[in-house]
Amino acid sequence: MDYSSSDAVLRGHLDRNPEAQRAALHDPQYAAEVHRLRLMLGYLDEALAAEGLSDKARHRVGSRLVAGCLGTDETNARARSVQELLTRDVATAPASW
């Protein structure tokens, strides 16, 4: 997995998660996170290659890292829902708390 493979891993993840893809294009903070992850994938790939892992194994590890760092549309939506519930409950809590 070289830089083009790292890009393929990221591109595949973003293709499977359209909300994340939209954020990568329109949210500067998310775009920066994707860029940092792309760099990290390159470094990780070099380290795994030096340890003798096959291209397939390095691709699987890269895919897991991307999914773990960026999440999926489903997990991100769930996290937003929980955050909205917590924010709403805090905003409506009595002042005596």
SVG drawing of the C-alpha trace seen along z (x, -y; Angstrom):
<svg xmlns="http://www.w3.org/2000/svg" viewBox="-36 -28 48 39">
<polyline fill="none" stroke="black" stroke-width="0.4" points="0.0,0.0 1.8,-3.1 0.4,-6.6 -1.9,-5.8 -3.1,-2.8 -3.6,-5.0 -5.7,-7.3 -7.6,-4.3 -8.4,-3.2 -9.6,-6.7 -11.5,-7.1 -13.2,-3.7 -14.3,-4.7 -15.6,-8.1 -17.5,-6.5 -19.2,-4.1 -20.0,-7.1 -21.5,-10.0 -22.0,-12.3 -18.3,-11.9 -17.4,-12.6 -19.5,-15.7 -17.8,-16.8 -14.4,-16.1 -15.2,-18.5 -17.0,-21.3 -15.8,-21.2 -12.2,-22.5 -11.7,-20.8 -12.8,-17.4 -10.8,-17.9 -7.7,-18.6 -8.4,-15.4 -8.6,-13.4 -5.3,-14.9 -3.6,-14.0 -5.0,-10.5 -3.7,-10.2 -0.2,-11.1 -0.5,-8.7 -1.6,-5.9 1.6,-6.4 3.8,-6.2 1.9,-3.1 2.2,-1.5 6.0,-2.0 6.3,-0.5 4.1,2.5 6.0,3.1 9.3,3.0 7.8,5.7 7.0,7.9 3.2,7.6 1.6,8.4 -0.1,5.7 -3.5,7.3 -2.8,7.3 -1.6,3.6 -4.7,2.7 -7.0,4.3 -5.1,2.6 -5.4,-0.8 -9.1,-0.3 -9.7,0.5 -7.7,-2.5 -9.7,-4.8 -13.0,-3.4 -11.9,-3.8 -10.6,-7.3 -13.3,-8.8 -16.2,-6.5 -19.0,-5.6 -22.1,-7.7 -24.1,-5.4 -21.8,-5.7 -21.4,-9.4 -25.2,-9.9 -25.7,-7.9 -23.1,-10.0 -24.8,-13.2 -28.2,-11.9 -26.7,-11.1 -25.0,-14.5 -28.3,-16.3 -30.2,-14.4 -27.6,-15.2 -27.5,-18.9 -31.3,-19.1 -31.6,-17.5 -28.9,-19.8 -30.7,-22.8 -34.0,-21.8 -32.7,-20.7 -33.9,-22.7 -31.6,-25.5 -31.3,-23.9 -29.1,-21.1"/>
</svg>
